[in-house]
Amino acid sequence: MIHSLQENAAIILPENGLEEKLNQAKKENRKLSVKLGFDPTAPDLHLGHAVVLKKLKQFQDLGHQIIIVVGSFTARIGDPSGKNKARKPLSAEEVQHNAQTYINQLSKIIDVRKTKIVFNSDWLDTLNFSDVIQLLSKVTVAQLMHRNDFNKRFTENTPIAMHELVYPILQGYDSVKIECDIEMGGTDQLFNCTMGRQLQEVHQMPAQIVMCMPLLRGLDGKEKMSKSLNNIIGLTDEPNEMFGKTMSIPDALIEEFINLTTDFSPQEKAELLFRMAEGENPMNIKKIIAKNIITQYHNSTAANQAEQFFITQFQNKNFEEKEYQSIPINSLSIDNKISLVKLCHQLKNDLSKSAIRRLIENGGVQINNSKITDSSEELELIPGTKIKIGKRSFFELV
């Protein structure tokens, strides 16, 4: 049991802490309280979040109490974890909307009915100024400057606002209020999570252990998966989108995706890694990963259909046999003629006009199987016109 709970964990602090907590819970015949905090900054969960959530699910399946702390107060401050500048605080309305979206998506991995969901504004909003000063007195500036991003900004003379220094203290205080046994997070949350240990000890409580999971790299193969970097596979993405995005990952990410995004058994994972080492075509392995991911968040039928869609759209060279999304001409805000960049922007409004312009100039847009590289070219729109934008977007005007 302990081996499976430790699997894939990047950091467990202290090293023998998990075993001690499990033994303690067994001795006292109680559940462990396992905490995960979310600041609802962007409302979409992705496979990077799922790495931690799936570990929580393991604890939940063993009967322990999962506590999701929604940072309804701390999101209004902004935590710059891993960044070299302050993060923009959110309004109360944005926090509430994003929090509800998060909670809805959690059910894709954990059993929300058995999960305790709390909002840290419930206790942080009630602190008076004297309480805050008392809390701040428990932590030294030297301790805060051990946090890498604070230290880096300080040495580079980049401004650090006082509210940012307070943030990890408030996150640590959350652990005091919910009497947490284990706090989960990504490795970028190590400092904030250890603050919880320190504040619990100051309050004469048993210190929580910290379990940090690896940060899954995004589709670019470089930075951690993050919506702000537009390199994510979202838990609510459609199957075809999930499949296509997974197929686009660099080969160097395959092992990481096998270990962190699939739910294969250790033996099945080892078999896939062996096939990779023996020189099997990486595309075959990516297809297996993609189908597994889609089966987890949709179902096996959707996974098979997404594979067939990918083969038709991207491996079949025949332009005419691909599947196109029908777009009624009268649904577009256009006159009889329109520039290519404006047309593409209406069809793909998730891309900026400048991004579309670059795509066109680099040969990434086709009209009726012909590349057009002049973004200002005027087009006459007639039914039956077929448009390909980028690698995965196909439209037909009707």
Disulfide bonds with the S-S distance in Angstrom:
none
